[in-house]
Amino acid sequence: MTAGEASRVRLQLSRPGFELDIDVALPATGITVLFGASGSGKTTVLRCVAGLERARSGLVRVGTEVWQDDATGLFLPAWKRPQGYVFQEASLFEHLDVRANIEYGLKRAGSRDAMHALDSAIDLLGIRHLLGRMPQQLSGGERQRVAIARALATQPRVLLLDEPLAALDAARKQEILPWLERMRDELRMPMLYVTHSAEELSRLADHLVVLDNGRVQAEGPPAGLLSSIDTPVLTGDDAGALLAGKVAERDTRWHLSRVDFDGGSLWLRDSGLPVGQPVRLRVLARDVSIATDEPHDTSIQNHLPCTIESSAPDAHPSQVLVRVRVGPSVLLARITARAFDALSLQPGSRAWLQVKSVALLR
C-alpha cells in the first residue's frame, strides 16, 4: 500500500429494525475510527469490509484492490481478502505457544518477505520475550498484542480491529494503548478501528467516522468534529477538545512540562517526554472556566486569552457549552447558564480561559 491510495466503502444492508447505508472514503494510512453507540452499525461495517457478511449492495475498495463491486458482480470471500482481523477476544490457540500462534498467520501470507514481516510485528508490539509462553500465561493485554502480531504477520492490506480493548480492564487498556499508538505512527497501512470509547477515539483516531442508526452522522479529522457543539460527537463528561502540540519546556523543580500549541501553551504534569516531542492533548470542557478579566491570585496555572465563538445548551438545562478560539485553535468550556448570562458572553466577546486539567494522550 502506498501513500495516496485512499479506500472506499459503500454499503447498503437491511435487517429487521435496522438499515445500514453508508458511503465513506478512508485515508490510505493511519487509524480510521468507527465511533457510535451500540447498534449504530460499526461492527457490521467491519464485517462487510472483511467479507464475513455481504451487503445487498456495495463497493469495497482497499487502495487499488476491489474486494466487492456489485455493479460488476464481484465479491471476494473473506479468505481471499488480504486483511488482518482482530476481535474483542484474542482467540489464541491454547495448545500452541506464542511463537506458534503468530506463525500460524504465515500460512496466509504467501510471500517471501513474510518472515521479515513477522519479525517486525514481534518487535513493533514488544512481545519477543513472550514467544515461549503459553496463552494461559499471558495477561489480557499481552494476549491482544499477540493476536495483533498474528494479524500483521499475514502482511494485510488493511488491519481491522473490532473493539480490541473492550474485554480488558482499565489497567490492561492502559498497557496496550501505547502499542496501538506506536502501530499507528510506524505502520504504513490503513487501520479500521471500531470503538465506543471516548478515550480510545481521542488517543488513536487520525480520521473519524461517526455512525448513528446505520448512517454516517459526521466524518473528518477528529479535532474538528470533537469541538463541534451543534452536533456533538461526545457529550456529558466526555465533551472536550483535542490539541496537537509539542513539548517546549520542562520545569524539573516543579515536575511540569510546557506544551506549545497553535495559539498558546499549557502547563501539565511532566511525563518525561523530551523537549521537541510532538504530543496530543485532550482538554475536557468540564475542566475549563471563563473569566472576562485576566485571572490573578489563583491556583489554576493555565490562563489563555480567547474569543467567544458560539454556544449551545448542554445536556442539562442549567449548563451551557461554549466554543472558544485561542488563536486558530478551538477549545470547549462548560459553564452554568447563569454564569453565561451574568458575564454577558456573546459571539466575538473577548475573555480569558482557565484550564484546570489537561490530559497528555501521547
Contacts in CASP RR format, 6 or more apart in sequence:
PFRMAT RR
TARGET T0000
AUTHOR 0000-0000-0000
METHOD contacts of the structure
MODEL  1
MTAGEASRVRLQLSRPGFELDIDVALPATGITVLFGASGSGKTTVLRCVA
GLERARSGLVRVGTEVWQDDATGLFLPAWKRPQGYVFQEASLFEHLDVRA
NIEYGLKRAGSRDAMHALDSAIDLLGIRHLLGRMPQQLSGGERQRVAIAR
ALATQPRVLLLDEPLAALDAARKQEILPWLERMRDELRMPMLYVTHSAEE
LSRLADHLVVLDNGRVQAEGPPAGLLSSIDTPVLTGDDAGALLAGKVAER
DTRWHLSRVDFDGGSLWLRDSGLPVGQPVRLRVLARDVSIATDEPHDTSI
QNHLPCTIESSAPDAHPSQVLVRVRVGPSVLLARITARAFDALSLQPGSR
AWLQVKSVALLR
1 28 0 8 1.000
1 29 0 8 1.000
1 62 0 8 1.000
1 63 0 8 1.000
1 157 0 8 1.000
1 188 0 8 1.000
1 189 0 8 1.000
1 190 0 8 1.000
2 28 0 8 1.000
2 188 0 8 1.000
3 28 0 8 1.000
3 29 0 8 1.000
3 188 0 8 1.000
4 28 0 8 1.000
5 28 0 8 1.000
5 63 0 8 1.000
5 64 0 8 1.000
6 25 0 8 1.000
6 26 0 8 1.000
6 27 0 8 1.000
6 28 0 8 1.000
6 63 0 8 1.000
7 25 0 8 1.000
7 26 0 8 1.000
7 27 0 8 1.000
7 28 0 8 1.000
7 61 0 8 1.000
7 62 0 8 1.000
7 63 0 8 1.000
7 158 0 8 1.000
7 190 0 8 1.000
8 24 0 8 1.000
8 25 0 8 1.000
8 26 0 8 1.000
8 59 0 8 1.000
8 60 0 8 1.000
8 61 0 8 1.000
9 22 0 8 1.000
9 23 0 8 1.000
9 24 0 8 1.000
9 26 0 8 1.000
9 45 0 8 1.000
9 48 0 8 1.000
9 49 0 8 1.000
9 59 0 8 1.000
9 60 0 8 1.000
9 61 0 8 1.000
10 22 0 8 1.000
10 23 0 8 1.000
10 24 0 8 1.000
10 58 0 8 1.000
10 59 0 8 1.000
10 60 0 8 1.000
11 20 0 8 1.000
11 21 0 8 1.000
11 22 0 8 1.000
11 23 0 8 1.000
11 45 0 8 1.000
11 48 0 8 1.000
11 55 0 8 1.000
11 57 0 8 1.000
11 58 0 8 1.000
11 60 0 8 1.000
12 19 0 8 1.000
12 20 0 8 1.000
12 21 0 8 1.000
12 55 0 8 1.000
12 56 0 8 1.000
12 57 0 8 1.000
12 58 0 8 1.000
13 19 0 8 1.000
13 20 0 8 1.000
13 44 0 8 1.000
13 48 0 8 1.000
13 53 0 8 1.000
13 55 0 8 1.000
13 56 0 8 1.000
14 20 0 8 1.000
14 56 0 8 1.000
18 39 0 8 1.000
18 41 0 8 1.000
18 213 0 8 1.000
18 214 0 8 1.000
19 214 0 8 1.000
20 41 0 8 1.000
20 44 0 8 1.000
20 45 0 8 1.000
20 48 0 8 1.000
20 55 0 8 1.000
20 214 0 8 1.000
21 214 0 8 1.000
21 215 0 8 1.000
22 45 0 8 1.000
22 211 0 8 1.000
22 214 0 8 1.000
22 215 0 8 1.000
22 216 0 8 1.000
23 216 0 8 1.000
24 209 0 8 1.000
24 216 0 8 1.000
24 219 0 8 1.000
26 32 0 8 1.000
26 190 0 8 1.000
26 192 0 8 1.000
26 207 0 8 1.000
26 209 0 8 1.000
27 190 0 8 1.000
27 206 0 8 1.000
27 207 0 8 1.000
28 63 0 8 1.000
28 190 0 8 1.000
29 187 0 8 1.000
29 188 0 8 1.000
29 189 0 8 1.000
29 190 0 8 1.000
29 206 0 8 1.000
30 184 0 8 1.000
30 187 0 8 1.000
30 189 0 8 1.000
30 190 0 8 1.000
30 191 0 8 1.000
30 206 0 8 1.000
30 207 0 8 1.000
31 180 0 8 1.000
31 184 0 8 1.000
31 191 0 8 1.000
31 192 0 8 1.000
31 193 0 8 1.000
31 204 0 8 1.000
31 205 0 8 1.000
31 206 0 8 1.000
31 207 0 8 1.000
32 190 0 8 1.000
32 191 0 8 1.000
32 192 0 8 1.000
32 193 0 8 1.000
32 205 0 8 1.000
32 206 0 8 1.000
32 207 0 8 1.000
32 208 0 8 1.000
32 209 0 8 1.000
33 193 0 8 1.000
33 194 0 8 1.000
33 195 0 8 1.000
33 200 0 8 1.000
33 201 0 8 1.000
33 204 0 8 1.000
33 205 0 8 1.000
33 207 0 8 1.000
33 208 0 8 1.000
33 209 0 8 1.000
33 222 0 8 1.000
34 42 0 8 1.000
34 45 0 8 1.000
34 46 0 8 1.000
34 192 0 8 1.000
34 193 0 8 1.000
34 194 0 8 1.000
34 195 0 8 1.000
34 209 0 8 1.000
34 211 0 8 1.000
35 42 0 8 1.000
35 195 0 8 1.000
35 196 0 8 1.000
35 201 0 8 1.000
35 205 0 8 1.000
35 208 0 8 1.000
35 209 0 8 1.000
35 210 0 8 1.000
35 211 0 8 1.000
35 233 0 8 1.000
36 42 0 8 1.000
36 196 0 8 1.000
36 210 0 8 1.000
36 211 0 8 1.000
36 212 0 8 1.000
37 196 0 8 1.000
37 212 0 8 1.000
38 196 0 8 1.000
39 213 0 8 1.000
40 211 0 8 1.000
40 212 0 8 1.000
40 213 0 8 1.000
40 214 0 8 1.000
41 211 0 8 1.000
41 214 0 8 1.000
42 194 0 8 1.000
42 195 0 8 1.000
42 196 0 8 1.000
42 211 0 8 1.000
43 162 0 8 1.000
43 163 0 8 1.000
43 194 0 8 1.000
44 53 0 8 1.000
44 214 0 8 1.000
45 192 0 8 1.000
45 194 0 8 1.000
45 211 0 8 1.000
46 160 0 8 1.000
46 162 0 8 1.000
46 192 0 8 1.000
46 194 0 8 1.000
47 53 0 8 1.000
48 54 0 8 1.000
48 55 0 8 1.000
48 58 0 8 1.000
48 60 0 8 1.000
48 68 0 8 1.000
49 60 0 8 1.000
49 62 0 8 1.000
49 67 0 8 1.000
49 83 0 8 1.000
49 158 0 8 1.000
49 160 0 8 1.000
49 192 0 8 1.000
50 78 0 8 1.000
50 81 0 8 1.000
50 83 0 8 1.000
50 85 0 8 1.000
50 160 0 8 1.000
51 60 0 8 1.000
51 67 0 8 1.000
51 68 0 8 1.000
51 75 0 8 1.000
51 76 0 8 1.000
51 77 0 8 1.000
51 78 0 8 1.000
51 81 0 8 1.000
52 78 0 8 1.000
54 68 0 8 1.000
54 75 0 8 1.000
55 68 0 8 1.000
55 70 0 8 1.000
57 70 0 8 1.000
58 68 0 8 1.000
58 69 0 8 1.000
58 70 0 8 1.000
59 66 0 8 1.000
59 68 0 8 1.000
59 69 0 8 1.000
59 70 0 8 1.000
59 71 0 8 1.000
60 66 0 8 1.000
60 67 0 8 1.000
60 68 0 8 1.000
60 69 0 8 1.000
61 67 0 8 1.000
61 69 0 8 1.000
62 83 0 8 1.000
62 157 0 8 1.000
62 158 0 8 1.000
62 190 0 8 1.000
63 157 0 8 1.000
63 190 0 8 1.000
65 82 0 8 1.000
65 157 0 8 1.000
66 74 0 8 1.000
67 74 0 8 1.000
67 75 0 8 1.000
67 76 0 8 1.000
67 81 0 8 1.000
68 74 0 8 1.000
68 75 0 8 1.000
68 76 0 8 1.000
79 108 0 8 1.000
82 154 0 8 1.000
82 155 0 8 1.000
82 156 0 8 1.000
82 157 0 8 1.000
83 154 0 8 1.000
83 156 0 8 1.000
83 157 0 8 1.000
83 158 0 8 1.000
83 159 0 8 1.000
83 160 0 8 1.000
84 151 0 8 1.000
84 152 0 8 1.000
84 154 0 8 1.000
84 156 0 8 1.000
84 158 0 8 1.000
84 159 0 8 1.000
84 160 0 8 1.000
85 151 0 8 1.000
85 160 0 8 1.000
85 162 0 8 1.000
86 144 0 8 1.000
86 147 0 8 1.000
86 148 0 8 1.000
86 151 0 8 1.000
86 159 0 8 1.000
86 160 0 8 1.000
86 161 0 8 1.000
86 162 0 8 1.000
86 164 0 8 1.000
87 147 0 8 1.000
87 162 0 8 1.000
87 164 0 8 1.000
88 162 0 8 1.000
88 163 0 8 1.000
88 164 0 8 1.000
88 166 0 8 1.000
88 167 0 8 1.000
89 167 0 8 1.000
90 135 0 8 1.000
90 140 0 8 1.000
90 143 0 8 1.000
90 144 0 8 1.000
90 146 0 8 1.000
90 147 0 8 1.000
91 147 0 8 1.000
92 101 0 8 1.000
92 135 0 8 1.000
92 143 0 8 1.000
92 146 0 8 1.000
92 147 0 8 1.000
92 150 0 8 1.000
93 100 0 8 1.000
93 101 0 8 1.000
93 104 0 8 1.000
93 135 0 8 1.000
94 134 0 8 1.000
94 135 0 8 1.000
94 136 0 8 1.000
96 104 0 8 1.000
96 134 0 8 1.000
96 135 0 8 1.000
97 131 0 8 1.000
97 132 0 8 1.000
97 133 0 8 1.000
97 134 0 8 1.000
98 127 0 8 1.000
98 130 0 8 1.000
98 131 0 8 1.000
98 132 0 8 1.000
98 133 0 8 1.000
98 134 0 8 1.000
98 135 0 8 1.000
98 138 0 8 1.000
98 146 0 8 1.000
99 131 0 8 1.000
99 132 0 8 1.000
101 135 0 8 1.000
101 146 0 8 1.000
101 150 0 8 1.000
102 118 0 8 1.000
102 121 0 8 1.000
102 122 0 8 1.000
102 131 0 8 1.000
102 146 0 8 1.000
102 149 0 8 1.000
102 150 0 8 1.000
102 153 0 8 1.000
103 118 0 8 1.000
103 153 0 8 1.000
104 150 0 8 1.000
105 118 0 8 1.000
105 150 0 8 1.000
105 151 0 8 1.000
105 153 0 8 1.000
105 154 0 8 1.000
106 114 0 8 1.000
106 115 0 8 1.000
106 118 0 8 1.000
106 153 0 8 1.000
106 154 0 8 1.000
108 154 0 8 1.000
109 117 0 8 1.000
109 153 0 8 1.000
109 154 0 8 1.000
109 155 0 8 1.000
111 117 0 8 1.000
111 155 0 8 1.000
113 155 0 8 1.000
114 153 0 8 1.000
114 154 0 8 1.000
114 155 0 8 1.000
117 152 0 8 1.000
117 153 0 8 1.000
117 155 0 8 1.000
118 149 0 8 1.000
118 152 0 8 1.000
118 153 0 8 1.000
120 152 0 8 1.000
121 148 0 8 1.000
121 149 0 8 1.000
121 152 0 8 1.000
121 153 0 8 1.000
122 128 0 8 1.000
122 131 0 8 1.000
122 149 0 8 1.000
124 149 0 8 1.000
124 152 0 8 1.000
124 179 0 8 1.000
124 182 0 8 1.000
124 183 0 8 1.000
124 186 0 8 1.000
124 187 0 8 1.000
125 145 0 8 1.000
125 146 0 8 1.000
125 148 0 8 1.000
125 149 0 8 1.000
125 152 0 8 1.000
125 179 0 8 1.000
125 183 0 8 1.000
126 145 0 8 1.000
126 179 0 8 1.000
127 142 0 8 1.000
127 145 0 8 1.000
127 146 0 8 1.000
127 149 0 8 1.000
130 138 0 8 1.000
130 142 0 8 1.000
130 146 0 8 1.000
135 143 0 8 1.000
135 146 0 8 1.000
138 146 0 8 1.000
139 172 0 8 1.000
139 175 0 8 1.000
140 167 0 8 1.000
140 168 0 8 1.000
140 172 0 8 1.000
141 168 0 8 1.000
141 172 0 8 1.000
141 175 0 8 1.000
141 176 0 8 1.000
144 164 0 8 1.000
144 165 0 8 1.000
144 168 0 8 1.000
144 176 0 8 1.000
145 176 0 8 1.000
145 179 0 8 1.000
147 164 0 8 1.000
148 159 0 8 1.000
148 161 0 8 1.000
148 164 0 8 1.000
148 179 0 8 1.000
148 183 0 8 1.000
151 159 0 8 1.000
152 159 0 8 1.000
152 187 0 8 1.000
156 189 0 8 1.000
157 189 0 8 1.000
157 190 0 8 1.000
158 189 0 8 1.000
158 190 0 8 1.000
158 191 0 8 1.000
158 192 0 8 1.000
159 183 0 8 1.000
159 187 0 8 1.000
159 189 0 8 1.000
159 190 0 8 1.000
159 191 0 8 1.000
159 192 0 8 1.000
160 191 0 8 1.000
160 192 0 8 1.000
161 191 0 8 1.000
161 192 0 8 1.000
161 193 0 8 1.000
161 194 0 8 1.000
162 194 0 8 1.000
163 194 0 8 1.000
163 195 0 8 1.000
163 196 0 8 1.000
164 176 0 8 1.000
164 180 0 8 1.000
164 193 0 8 1.000
165 172 0 8 1.000
165 173 0 8 1.000
165 176 0 8 1.000
165 177 0 8 1.000
165 195 0 8 1.000
165 197 0 8 1.000
165 200 0 8 1.000
166 195 0 8 1.000
168 176 0 8 1.000
173 199 0 8 1.000
177 200 0 8 1.000
177 203 0 8 1.000
177 204 0 8 1.000
178 362 0 8 1.000
180 203 0 8 1.000
180 204 0 8 1.000
181 203 0 8 1.000
181 204 0 8 1.000
181 362 0 8 1.000
183 191 0 8 1.000
184 191 0 8 1.000
184 204 0 8 1.000
184 206 0 8 1.000
193 200 0 8 1.000
193 204 0 8 1.000
193 205 0 8 1.000
195 201 0 8 1.000
198 234 0 8 1.000
198 238 0 8 1.000
201 208 0 8 1.000
201 222 0 8 1.000
201 234 0 8 1.000
202 222 0 8 1.000
202 226 0 8 1.000
202 242 0 8 1.000
202 280 0 8 1.000
202 282 0 8 1.000
202 361 0 8 1.000
203 280 0 8 1.000
203 361 0 8 1.000
203 362 0 8 1.000
205 222 0 8 1.000
206 221 0 8 1.000
206 222 0 8 1.000
207 219 0 8 1.000
207 220 0 8 1.000
207 221 0 8 1.000
207 222 0 8 1.000
208 218 0 8 1.000
208 219 0 8 1.000
208 220 0 8 1.000
208 221 0 8 1.000
208 222 0 8 1.000
208 225 0 8 1.000
208 226 0 8 1.000
208 233 0 8 1.000
209 216 0 8 1.000
209 218 0 8 1.000
209 219 0 8 1.000
209 220 0 8 1.000
210 216 0 8 1.000
210 217 0 8 1.000
210 218 0 8 1.000
210 219 0 8 1.000
210 225 0 8 1.000
210 233 0 8 1.000
211 217 0 8 1.000
217 231 0 8 1.000
218 225 0 8 1.000
218 228 0 8 1.000
218 231 0 8 1.000
218 233 0 8 1.000
219 225 0 8 1.000
222 242 0 8 1.000
223 241 0 8 1.000
223 242 0 8 1.000
223 243 0 8 1.000
223 244 0 8 1.000
223 330 0 8 1.000
224 242 0 8 1.000
224 330 0 8 1.000
225 233 0 8 1.000
226 233 0 8 1.000
226 234 0 8 1.000
226 240 0 8 1.000
226 241 0 8 1.000
226 242 0 8 1.000
227 240 0 8 1.000
227 241 0 8 1.000
227 242 0 8 1.000
227 323 0 8 1.000
227 330 0 8 1.000
227 331 0 8 1.000
227 332 0 8 1.000
229 310 0 8 1.000
229 311 0 8 1.000
229 312 0 8 1.000
229 321 0 8 1.000
229 322 0 8 1.000
229 323 0 8 1.000
229 332 0 8 1.000
230 312 0 8 1.000
232 239 0 8 1.000
232 321 0 8 1.000
234 240 0 8 1.000
235 315 0 8 1.000
236 286 0 8 1.000
236 314 0 8 1.000
236 315 0 8 1.000
237 284 0 8 1.000
237 286 0 8 1.000
238 284 0 8 1.000
239 284 0 8 1.000
239 285 0 8 1.000
239 286 0 8 1.000
239 314 0 8 1.000
239 321 0 8 1.000
239 332 0 8 1.000
239 334 0 8 1.000
240 282 0 8 1.000
240 283 0 8 1.000
240 284 0 8 1.000
240 285 0 8 1.000
240 331 0 8 1.000
240 332 0 8 1.000
241 282 0 8 1.000
241 283 0 8 1.000
241 285 0 8 1.000
241 329 0 8 1.000
241 330 0 8 1.000
241 331 0 8 1.000
241 332 0 8 1.000
242 280 0 8 1.000
242 281 0 8 1.000
242 282 0 8 1.000
242 283 0 8 1.000
242 361 0 8 1.000
243 261 0 8 1.000
243 266 0 8 1.000
243 280 0 8 1.000
243 281 0 8 1.000
243 282 0 8 1.000
243 283 0 8 1.000
243 329 0 8 1.000
243 331 0 8 1.000
244 261 0 8 1.000
244 262 0 8 1.000
244 278 0 8 1.000
244 279 0 8 1.000
244 280 0 8 1.000
244 281 0 8 1.000
245 259 0 8 1.000
245 260 0 8 1.000
245 261 0 8 1.000
245 262 0 8 1.000
245 278 0 8 1.000
245 279 0 8 1.000
245 280 0 8 1.000
245 281 0 8 1.000
246 259 0 8 1.000
246 260 0 8 1.000
246 261 0 8 1.000
246 276 0 8 1.000
246 277 0 8 1.000
246 278 0 8 1.000
246 279 0 8 1.000
247 257 0 8 1.000
247 258 0 8 1.000
247 259 0 8 1.000
247 273 0 8 1.000
247 274 0 8 1.000
247 275 0 8 1.000
247 276 0 8 1.000
247 277 0 8 1.000
247 279 0 8 1.000
248 258 0 8 1.000
248 259 0 8 1.000
248 260 0 8 1.000
248 265 0 8 1.000
248 275 0 8 1.000
248 276 0 8 1.000
249 257 0 8 1.000
249 258 0 8 1.000
249 275 0 8 1.000
250 256 0 8 1.000
250 257 0 8 1.000
250 258 0 8 1.000
250 270 0 8 1.000
250 272 0 8 1.000
250 275 0 8 1.000
251 257 0 8 1.000
251 258 0 8 1.000
251 267 0 8 1.000
251 270 0 8 1.000
252 270 0 8 1.000
255 269 0 8 1.000
255 270 0 8 1.000
256 267 0 8 1.000
256 268 0 8 1.000
256 269 0 8 1.000
256 270 0 8 1.000
257 267 0 8 1.000
257 268 0 8 1.000
257 269 0 8 1.000
257 270 0 8 1.000
257 271 0 8 1.000
257 272 0 8 1.000
257 273 0 8 1.000
258 265 0 8 1.000
258 266 0 8 1.000
258 267 0 8 1.000
259 265 0 8 1.000
259 266 0 8 1.000
259 267 0 8 1.000
259 268 0 8 1.000
259 279 0 8 1.000
259 281 0 8 1.000
259 358 0 8 1.000
259 360 0 8 1.000
261 281 0 8 1.000
261 329 0 8 1.000
262 327 0 8 1.000
262 328 0 8 1.000
262 329 0 8 1.000
263 326 0 8 1.000
263 327 0 8 1.000
263 328 0 8 1.000
263 329 0 8 1.000
264 304 0 8 1.000
264 326 0 8 1.000
264 327 0 8 1.000
264 329 0 8 1.000
266 281 0 8 1.000
266 283 0 8 1.000
266 302 0 8 1.000
266 304 0 8 1.000
266 355 0 8 1.000
266 358 0 8 1.000
267 301 0 8 1.000
267 302 0 8 1.000
268 281 0 8 1.000
268 358 0 8 1.000
268 360 0 8 1.000
269 360 0 8 1.000
271 360 0 8 1.000
273 279 0 8 1.000
273 360 0 8 1.000
279 360 0 8 1.000
279 361 0 8 1.000
279 362 0 8 1.000
280 360 0 8 1.000
280 361 0 8 1.000
280 362 0 8 1.000
281 358 0 8 1.000
281 359 0 8 1.000
281 360 0 8 1.000
281 361 0 8 1.000
282 358 0 8 1.000
282 359 0 8 1.000
282 361 0 8 1.000
283 331 0 8 1.000
283 332 0 8 1.000
283 355 0 8 1.000
283 358 0 8 1.000
283 359 0 8 1.000
284 357 0 8 1.000
284 359 0 8 1.000
285 321 0 8 1.000
285 332 0 8 1.000
285 333 0 8 1.000
285 334 0 8 1.000
286 334 0 8 1.000
287 355 0 8 1.000
287 356 0 8 1.000
287 357 0 8 1.000
287 358 0 8 1.000
288 331 0 8 1.000
288 332 0 8 1.000
288 333 0 8 1.000
288 334 0 8 1.000
288 353 0 8 1.000
288 354 0 8 1.000
288 355 0 8 1.000
288 356 0 8 1.000
289 333 0 8 1.000
289 335 0 8 1.000
289 353 0 8 1.000
289 354 0 8 1.000
289 356 0 8 1.000
290 306 0 8 1.000
290 322 0 8 1.000
290 324 0 8 1.000
290 333 0 8 1.000
290 335 0 8 1.000
290 339 0 8 1.000
290 343 0 8 1.000
290 345 0 8 1.000
290 351 0 8 1.000
290 352 0 8 1.000
290 353 0 8 1.000
290 354 0 8 1.000
291 351 0 8 1.000
291 352 0 8 1.000
291 353 0 8 1.000
291 354 0 8 1.000
292 343 0 8 1.000
292 349 0 8 1.000
292 351 0 8 1.000
292 352 0 8 1.000
293 352 0 8 1.000
294 303 0 8 1.000
294 305 0 8 1.000
294 352 0 8 1.000
295 303 0 8 1.000
295 352 0 8 1.000
295 354 0 8 1.000
298 354 0 8 1.000
300 354 0 8 1.000
300 355 0 8 1.000
300 356 0 8 1.000
302 353 0 8 1.000
302 354 0 8 1.000
302 355 0 8 1.000
302 356 0 8 1.000
302 358 0 8 1.000
303 352 0 8 1.000
303 353 0 8 1.000
303 354 0 8 1.000
303 355 0 8 1.000
304 326 0 8 1.000
304 331 0 8 1.000
304 352 0 8 1.000
304 353 0 8 1.000
304 355 0 8 1.000
305 326 0 8 1.000
305 350 0 8 1.000
305 351 0 8 1.000
305 352 0 8 1.000
305 353 0 8 1.000
306 324 0 8 1.000
306 325 0 8 1.000
306 326 0 8 1.000
306 327 0 8 1.000
306 331 0 8 1.000
306 350 0 8 1.000
306 351 0 8 1.000
306 352 0 8 1.000
306 353 0 8 1.000
307 324 0 8 1.000
307 325 0 8 1.000
307 327 0 8 1.000
307 348 0 8 1.000
307 349 0 8 1.000
307 350 0 8 1.000
307 351 0 8 1.000
308 322 0 8 1.000
308 323 0 8 1.000
308 324 0 8 1.000
308 345 0 8 1.000
308 346 0 8 1.000
308 347 0 8 1.000
308 348 0 8 1.000
308 349 0 8 1.000
308 350 0 8 1.000
308 351 0 8 1.000
309 323 0 8 1.000
309 324 0 8 1.000
309 325 0 8 1.000
309 330 0 8 1.000
309 347 0 8 1.000
309 348 0 8 1.000
310 322 0 8 1.000
310 323 0 8 1.000
310 347 0 8 1.000
311 320 0 8 1.000
311 321 0 8 1.000
311 322 0 8 1.000
311 323 0 8 1.000
311 340 0 8 1.000
311 345 0 8 1.000
312 320 0 8 1.000
312 321 0 8 1.000
312 323 0 8 1.000
313 319 0 8 1.000
313 320 0 8 1.000
313 321 0 8 1.000
313 337 0 8 1.000
314 320 0 8 1.000
314 321 0 8 1.000
314 334 0 8 1.000
317 337 0 8 1.000
318 336 0 8 1.000
318 337 0 8 1.000
318 338 0 8 1.000
319 334 0 8 1.000
319 335 0 8 1.000
319 336 0 8 1.000
319 337 0 8 1.000
320 334 0 8 1.000
320 335 0 8 1.000
320 336 0 8 1.000
320 337 0 8 1.000
320 340 0 8 1.000
321 332 0 8 1.000
321 333 0 8 1.000
321 334 0 8 1.000
322 332 0 8 1.000
322 333 0 8 1.000
322 334 0 8 1.000
322 335 0 8 1.000
322 340 0 8 1.000
322 345 0 8 1.000
323 330 0 8 1.000
323 331 0 8 1.000
323 332 0 8 1.000
324 330 0 8 1.000
324 331 0 8 1.000
324 332 0 8 1.000
324 333 0 8 1.000
324 351 0 8 1.000
324 353 0 8 1.000
326 353 0 8 1.000
331 353 0 8 1.000
331 355 0 8 1.000
333 353 0 8 1.000
343 351 0 8 1.000
345 351 0 8 1.000
END
